[in-house]
Structures are given as C-alpha cells and as structure tokens.
Amino acid sequence: MAVASADTAIRTSRITRAFIYLFLLLFALFYLLPFGIMLVNSLKPLSEITGGNMIALPQEWTIAPWLSAWSTAQIGVEPTGLRPYFINSLVMAVPAVVLSTVVGALNGYVLTKWQFRGSTIIFGLLLFSCFIPFQIVLIPMARILGLLDIAGTTPGLILVHFVYGIGFTTLYFRNYYAAFPTELVRAAQIDGAGFFQIFWRIMLPSSGPIIAVSFIWQFTNIWNDFLFGASFASGGSAPMTVALNNLVNSSTGVREYNVHFAGAIMAAAPTLLVYIVAGRYFVRGLMAGSVKG
C-alpha cells in the first residue's frame, strides 16, 4: 500500500513538473516571438515584407539587409552604416564599465572595512544617486562637459557613464563586502599589510561574483543608453543606439524594414551575448551577497 502511494506521488510530481515546464516554454516562446519575427524578416528581400506575410519564412534567403545596415558608405560627412558607431559604443562602454567597477569596489571596501565618521551619510548620498532620473542631470552634465572641452566626444560619454554608474557599483560592492569576514582584514593589518595591499591581495581576488554582476549591469545599461548618447554625442562620435535611430528615421520613400530589423539585432547582439555567456555568473553574484545588507 505504501509503495503504491509512493508511486502515485512520484507520478503526480512528474506530471506537475511537465505542466510547469510546458507553461514556462509557452511563455518563453511568446516572449521571443518579436525577436524571431525580426530575425526572419532581416533575411528577406523587402518585396516579401511589404507584399507578403511577415511571419512566414523567407522564400529567398538573403544577407543583403545585414550588409546594408553594416555598410560604411559615406553620404556627405557622416557614414550611413552602423559599423563605426558599433566601434564607438565599444570604445565608450568598456572603459566606463572598468572604471566604474574599480571605483565602486574601492568605495565598497572603504565603506565596510575602513569606516569613518560620516561614511553612512556618504553611502546614503551615493545610494540616492541611483534613483536620480537621467533627465535631471542633463543640463549640469552638459555644462561640466563644456567646461572640460569634451562635449560631443566619446571621452565625454565615458565620463558621463562612469560618474552615473558609481552609485550602482558602490551599492553592489558595499553589500557584498559587508558579508566578508572583517577578521581577515584585521589580521592582514597586524601582519603589516597596507590599504591597497589588502584590497588587491585579499578583497579583489574574492570578488569574482560581484565583479560579474557589476560588469553585466553596467555594460547593459551603457550599451543600451540612448538619452545620454543623443544629448552628449554628435556626428561621428554617436553610439550605436543613436545611429540605429538615425538609420530608421533617415529612410525616405519606402521603409527598408529588413535593414532596420538587421540593424536592431546588431545593436542588441552584444548585450544578448553577454547574458548568454555570463548570465549564470550574474545570478550567482546576486545570490552571493550583492542584494544583502
């Protein structure tokens, strides 16, 4: 009797799990449907989109829309393809991510292991900066970039994203280091280790999970940003998102939807790749302590 009951419970559990997986699969397919439609139509000639079914597979497969979106042909002064702007976004995002992560790690280290009078207030102000809307800082930031003579340039965008990201990275590292044993830091101090020796040899090597969180979060936000790019960059220094917007709005006459779809996928590809490759580390980093405290 007990064996029969156990078998029934196992069978019920498997059926329930199968329904849950099926339910999640349907939601995943529903969520990915727009991306699938974009991908399919980016491989079609324009005539199949304007005069056919957008959901149907291409009758004639072509990569011409991708080549057109990526092209660097010149019209006047500025290039029309996305290639140079893709490079701009890389040149902008990588330094800003690295700098904001390093400074956030140092801030978290100081605010947890080298506390001083007023450190709580400083952390509160940094935390408050995470909730400041982008629009509020546009005019002050434009003024500062003008005074530094880097307005409308890629270094100016690097500075903007670096400064705006410090609050987030400080929050992550502060909460992560709060759970780190302070006894190890005190023991290193007794052995004669200084501020930076403790940071580079003890704190930073153990910070892999939260570094992954910071890198993924910052890279995603910076790469996908449009407002700062449209406000503080001009001409050939614009990032990928601004160039994509210009590509879509520069079409005259018939809209080249296949080219637009290809360009949108190109713009989304880096962040998508980052989450595919390192998404599990993002979850591990959050679970390791970045949302504690």
N, C-alpha and C positions, 0 to 999 in steps of 0.2 A: 504493500500500500504506500509506504513511504517512498519507494523507488518510483512508482507511477506518478506520485505527486511531484517528485523532483524533476522527472522527465517533462511533465506538463509545464512546470515553472520555466524550465530551460527553453522549451518550445515557444512559450509565450514571450519570453525575453528576446528571443531571436526575431520573432515576428514584429515586436515593438521596435527593435533596433532597425529592422529593414524598413519599416514605415518612416522612422525618423530620417534615415539616410535618403530615402526617396523624396521626402519633403524638403530636405536641405538641397538635394540635387535639383529639384524643380526651381527653387529659389535662386540657386546659382545660375541656372540656365536663363532664367528671367532677367537676372542682373547683367549677365554677359551678352544678352541679345543685342543691345545697341552696338557694342564693340564688334560683334560678329557681322552685323549689317555694314558697319563702316569698313571692316576688312574686306568683305566680299565686294563691295562697290568700289573700293580703291583699286581693284584688279579688273574692272570692267571698262570698256570704252564708254564715252559719255552718252552715245546714242542708246545704249542698253539701259541707262539710268533714266533718261528723260522720256524714252518711249517704251519702257518695259516695266518689269516688276523688280523693285529694289531688293526684295528678299530672295529672289531666285539666284542661283549660281550663275556665274558668267558663261555665256555661250562662247565668247572669245576672251581668253585669259591674256592680260597684258600688264606689264610693269611700267608702261609709259607714264601713267599718272604719278608714280613714285619718282621717276626720273625728272618729271616736270616740276614737282614740288621741291626736289633736292637741288635743282639746277642753279647754277651761279651766273646765268646770263645777265648782262648789265642792261638796264634801261635808264639812261641818264647817268646819275651819280651813284645810286644805290643798287645793290644786287637784288634780283627778284626771288631767287631761290632761298631755301631755308638753311643751306649748309653753313654760311658764315655766321648766322645767328645761333645755330646749334653750337658752334665753337665758342661764341660769346657767352652762352649760358654755362658751358663747362668752365670757361675761364673765370666766370663770376661765381659759380656755385662752389667749386672745390675749395678755393682759398677761404671763402666766407664760412663754409662748414668747418674747416680745420681750425680757423682762428677762434670762432665762437665756441667750439668744443674744448679747446685748450684753455681758454679764459674761463669757461664755465666750470671746468674741472678744478682749476686753481681757486675759483670763488667757493665752490663746494667744499674743497679741502680746508680753506681758511675758516669758513663759517661753521665747520663742525669740529675741527681738531685744533684750531688756533683762535678760539673765540675771544672777543674783546668787547669792551663796553660799547654798546650801540650796534653790535653785529646783528641783533634781532631786527632792529629798525631798518638796517641796510638790506637785509634779506626780504623784509616786507616790501620795501620800495622796489626791489628787483622783481619780486613776485607780482606787484601791482603793474609793472611794465608789460607783463604777459597779457594783460587784459585791456591795454590801450588800443583802440581801433587804429587801423592803418591811416585813416583819413586825418586823424588829429595831428600826426607828426609830419604831414606832407610839407606844410609851409615852413616850420622850423628847420626841417631837414634840408629843404631846398636852399634856405638861407645859409646854413652851415656849409653845404657843398659849394655854394657860390663863393664864400669866403676862402675856402680851401682851393678854389680854382679847379675842381674836379667834377663840376656839374656836367651832365650829359656824357659821362665817360664810364667805362667799365669799372675802373677803380672806385668811382663814386658809388656804383651799385654794390660793390663788395663791401664798402664801409657801411652802407645802409643796412644790408642784411646781417652783417657782423654785429652791429650795435643792437639791432632789433632782436637778434637771436640769443644774446647774452642772458636775458631773463629766463628763457626756457631752459637753456643748458645748465644754468646755475641751479635751477629748481631740480632738475634731474640728478645732478651730481651731489647736491646737498642732501637730498633724501637718500641717495644710495650710500654716501659716506657716513650718514648718521647711524647706519647699522654696522659700520665697520668697527672692529674692536679698537677702542682708544688705547688699550694696554700696549698694543704693538707700536703705536706711535710714541708712547711714553718710554718704552724700552729702547727704541731707536734713539731717542733724545739722550737717554742715560749713556748709551754707547758712543755718543758724540756726533750723531748724525744731525745735519742742519735741516733747514726748511725745505730746500729744493732736493736734497738727498732723500729725505723721507718721501717726498712727493714722487720723484722719478723711480725710486727703487722699491717702494712699498705700496703706495696708493695706486699709482697709474697701472702697474702690471696686473693688479687685481680688478681693474675697472673695465675689462673687456665687454661685459654685457651692457653696461650703461653707455659706453662709448658707441656701441652699435645702435642703441636707441637714439642717442644724440645725432649721430651721422644720418640715420634714416629719416628722422623727423626733420632735421634742418635741410637736408638735400631735397626732400619732397616739397617743403614749403618754399624754398628758394627757387627751385626749378619751375614750379607751377605758378609763381607770383606773376601777376600782370600789372597791378596798380603801381608798384614801385618802378617796374621796368618802363611803363608808359609815362611816368612822371619824371623820372630822373635819367633816362637814356634818350638818345636821339640819333637818327640816321643809322649809320653802320654799327653803332655800339649797342643797339637794341637787343634784348634777349629773345629767346625762341618764341615765347608766348606772344610778345608784341608783333614779331614777324609773322606768326601764324594769323593773327588778327588782320594784319595788313594784307596778307595773301588772300584771305577770304573777301575782304572789302574792296580789294583792287580789281576784282573781276568786273569786266564790262560786258554788256550784252548777255550771252548765255552763261549761266553759272557753271563752272567746272567742278561739279560736286565730287567727282572721282579724285581730282587733285587735292581738293580740300580735305577729303577723308584721309588720303595718304599723308598729308601734312599733319593732321591731327594725331594720327597714330605715331608719326615720327616724334612729335612733341611729347607724347605720353610714354614712349618706349623706355627712356632712361629710368623714370620712377617705377614703372612696371617691372623692369628688370631688377631694380634694387630690391623690391619687395619679394620677387620670386626667389632671388638668390639669398637674401639676408632676412626675410620676414620672420623666420623662426628665431633668429637672434634678437629681433625686436621684441617678440613676446617673452623670450627668456629674460631679457633685460628688464622689462617691466615687472615680471614676477620676482626678479632678484632684488627688487627694492626701490625702483625708481618712482613708484607711486605710494611709498610708505612715508610715514612721518607727518 
